[in-house]
Amino acid sequence: MAAVARKTTRQAKAAPLAEKLRFLARPESYPHNPPTVEVMETHMSVAFLAGDRSTS
């Protein structure tokens, strides 16, 4: 019998990276309601400066 590859629940529900980045770049994505979100990219990271706070 041939092996059948199945996606795990985690893999099936994972959003594409571009969708996650768009979500994090929106001010309404943060509970402290920053006026803007600045996106800074390096060769290996993306940092989101949301008002007076940052996430990466």
C-alpha positions in Angstrom: 0.0 0.0 0.0 1.4 3.4 -0.9 2.0 6.0 1.8 -0.4 8.9 1.7 1.0 12.3 2.8 -1.5 14.3 4.9 -1.3 17.8 6.2 -1.4 18.1 9.9 -4.1 20.4 11.4 -1.4 23.0 12.1 -0.1 23.0 8.5 -3.7 23.1 7.0 -4.6 26.2 9.0 -1.3 28.1 8.6 -1.7 31.4 6.8 0.8 32.4 4.1 3.6 34.6 5.3 2.5 37.5 3.1 -0.9 37.5 4.8 0.6 37.5 8.2 2.9 40.5 7.3 -0.1 42.4 5.9 -2.0 41.8 9.1 0.9 42.9 11.4 1.4 46.1 9.3 -2.1 47.4 10.1 -2.6 49.6 13.2 -5.9 48.0 14.0 -4.1 44.7 14.6 -2.7 46.0 17.9 -4.7 46.4 21.2 -3.0 49.7 22.1 -4.3 51.3 18.9 -1.2 52.9 17.5 -1.6 55.8 15.0 0.8 54.1 12.6 2.9 50.9 12.1 6.4 51.2 10.6 7.7 48.1 9.0 11.5 47.6 8.9 13.0 44.7 7.1 16.5 43.3 7.4 18.1 40.4 5.6 16.6 38.0 8.1 13.9 39.7 10.1 10.8 41.9 9.8 10.2 44.4 12.7 6.9 46.2 13.3 7.2 49.5 15.1 3.6 50.1 16.4 3.4 53.5 18.0 5.8 53.5 21.0 6.1 49.6 21.0 7.8 47.2 18.6 7.3 43.5 17.7 9.3 41.2 15.5 
